[in-house]
């Protein structure tokens, strides 16, 4: 078996490749600049294709909607076409909790929203799901990720940004402290991807955390892990919650998230310290 990771240089892709290689799985990584998602891709019979490549935020998609649709929709159509004609064993598709729309309720895999109500990014993911499900590829696994966080140096979300403010001594300003998500650490996402390899037929799973984690919870954990305190203020706005239910993934994949928000922040702290040491060493060498 060979795993072909499309979007191999992404945050999730790079960690996934480390995990697969550690398990002695043959891996081929595909990403820019060497490959165009809309061009020919080196799929072969019996490959497991993990499709992670996408413009992955609302702001990116809104800034250049036609290019976002080319990558996220036309690119997924190309992956589906090649996977079908070359008879790959399975396609695993990275989708998102955003396909559920504006819901504060607990949502399961059957509860996806009307695509016409979604943001452009969420719409492209919803369309991508449907392309693959209807493509004729025999085995398609759609994984709807919760809000992913972890050890990275750019493209931070709320978890990393709030923690960095605490460790740097900067005030934190959020919309509403009681706004919550079921955040999921990147390592738990990668374990879920690996657990889905070999699943037959058409399957859809939520890979999300076990509990609602509010921005207030992130501030409390950041204060504890960093050992620093800063001023925290709210802006006006509505409290929102996103609550994808992960029970199906637990049941069918024998998977469960392992990294708590406190453990995730502790790992982030170690990563940031290591990065600062490396940056300092590089600056000295450059003098």
C-alpha positions, 0 to 999 in steps of 0.5 A: 500500500502507498499513501499519496498525500495531496497537500503534503506541505500543509500543516496537517500534511507534514505531520501526517507524513511523519506519522505514516513514515513512522509506521513504515507506510510508503508515502508520496507527498504532492504539493506546490511548486512541483504539482498543480492540483488541476494537472496530472497527478501520479495516482496508481492502482491501489493507492490510498489518496489523502486529499488535503490540498485547499485554500483553507480559510474564509479570508483566503477564499473571499480575497480571490474567489475564482482561484479558490474555486479552481483549487478547491472545486476544480482541483477536487474534481480532478482528484476524483477523475484521476482516482476513478480512472486509475482505480485507487483503493480509497480517497480520504477527503479533508472537509470541515465542520463549517459545512454545518452552517450557523448552528449552535446545536450538537450536529452529526454527520447527517446534519450538513447545511444547505450549501447555498447558505454557506460561506465560500470556503464552506461551500467549496468543501461541501461541493468537494464532498459531493463530487467525491461521493458521486464520483464512482470511486468505490471507497471515499471517506470524508473527514469533517475536521473541527477547528484544528490547532497545534505547533505551527509558526503561521496561520494561527487560529484562536488557540495559538493567538491567545496563547502567544498573547499570554506568553508575550504579555499582550492584552487579549481581546476576543468577541465573546468569552463564552464562544466555544468550539470543539477544538482538535489538536493536529496530532489527533487529526492525523491519528484519525486520518490513519484510522480511516485508512482501509474503510470501505464504501462511502463514509463520513466522520466528524473528527472533533474534540470531546467537549466544548472549549470556550475562549474563556477556557483557552485564556485560563489554560494559557494563564496556567501553561505560560505562568503569565497573566494579561488583561482580557477584554470582550468586544460586542457580538453574539456567543456562538458554538460549534458542536460536531459530535465525534461519537461515530468516529469513536465507534467505527474508527476506534479513535478518540482525541487524546490531547487536551487543550492544556496538553496542546498548549504545553506542546505549543510552548515547547515548540515556540521555545525551540523555534526561538532558539533556532531563529537565534542560532540562524541570526548569529550565523548570518552575522 
